[in-house]
Amino acid sequence: MIAEDPIQQAVTWLNDPLNWTNPGGVLDRLGEHLWISAAAVALGCLVAWPLGLWLGHLGRGGGVVVMISNVTLAIPTIALLTILPLTFLGFGQRPVIVALAVFAVPPLLANAYTGVREVDPEARDAARGMGLSGLQVLRRVELPLAVPYLAAGFRTAAVQVVATAALASFVNGGGLGQIISAGFGLGIATGGGQILAGGLLVALLALLVEVALAGVERVVTPRPLRRSHGRAARRAASATGGA
Amino acid sequence: MSFQSYRDDPGNPWFSWQYVRDNSDTIAEALREHATLTAEAVVIAALVAVPLAVLAYWIRPLTGPILALSGILYTIPSLALLAFIAPYVGTTRATSVLIALVLYALLLIVRNTLAGLNQVPAEVRDAAQGMGYGRFGRLLRIDLPLALPGIMTGLRLATVSTVALVTVGALIGKGGLGDLILGGFRNNFYRAEIVTGTVLCVALALVLDLVLATAGRLLTPWARRRAS
């Protein structure tokens, strides 16, 4: 082999402290990546949770929830990433956050809806019988019982957003993907190591978020509900996966 | 390419027939590349995934590892996967994109095929055994036909998400319609090009989904009879 092994190059790249601390280095990009992802997930929750809980409470709109997840599955991420900056949102991080939030909505919505629908009808009847109003039933009975599902949806959405945020680099939106794109820009001979190193960082971050949120999901799920319900919620979310 | 005519137009329209007419060759080529990549990826993924699912179905202890491994592959961001593959396979070759697409489609098909196989009723399996079917005979005549709805669900999900994922290949210029989307963005934010790419991409996904749904209905006439 004439060129240096890409893995060797990647190790060298990661071992250069300047690649981490320079402006536009790993630490900068990591900060951007986390900020964009957090904002997108928060925005997604703000839209999807109230809507999902309310539709679940009414017991209507199941078809709409399924349709939304099917349609968003067919929309390429980079289409929204390139179209939104050309609208009133303008360039920069704002359109990226909105685009990622759109893809966070389906798993959040589906799980919020399913979570409320899966509440034992007897618990709901009992709450009604005690004289709680519709909104009180939602807040004091259905919402707490739906928490495991909300957590499962949150995990799916967050992992997906962190993974997809790497694509923001296509439109110069920042984040760790920028390291990979820059590597491809340099060409394989000089940038091969940087491409691999960037890929490694992005993949590690996604797996870390997945593991951390799996822990959170476990903690907020009451012990008796843990195994069967957790799995059911993942299944409800599985139809909307993809990065 | 009559670039000048676009610059003369003061507006930057969201859609323009002029653009479509002037660039019909480029658009058709991108669409063809997109459809080919999708078809290749889904077919290869199915050829790997269905035997894997059968393996997990026959040998229960393998179910956990197979699902976990494909789950981890699925969590790895598409851009990172491309970054792992491209330095070895080539940064300008469609093969790099194809490998990434296959790895993503795997999980969806394995999981749904396995779910379909596990739904085969135990009595049916017993009856087949009693009638003297061997392992492979039962698989081909009983298990797989009954698992077809699950397999078709997996294929449809894999196809739709693969169509969307192909666009990521635009990073190395092998993204089919993604090349139009990203090209339009880089070409002075030319909206008509971006929107044409996007619309065709979504349309391709819907058409392929419809084709597979119809094929699934034709392949399982008994399911329709039972429903009616």
Interface residues (C-beta under 8 A of the other chain):
Chain A: P6 N70 L73 A74 I75 P76 T77 I78 A79 T82 I83 P85 L86 V159 V162 A163 T164 A166 L167 S169 F170 V171 G177 I180 S181 G183 F184 G187 I188 G192 I195 L196 G198 G199 L200 V202 A203 A206 L207 E210 S238 A239 G241 G242 A243
Chain B: N12 I72 Y74 T75 I76 P77 S78 L79 A80 L81 L82 A83 F84 A86 P87 Y88 G90 T91 Y104 L108 R111 L157 V160 S161 V163 A164 L165 V166 T167 V168 A170 L171 I172 L177 G178 I181 L182 G184 F185 F189 R191 I194 V195 G197 T198 C201 V202 A205 L206 D209
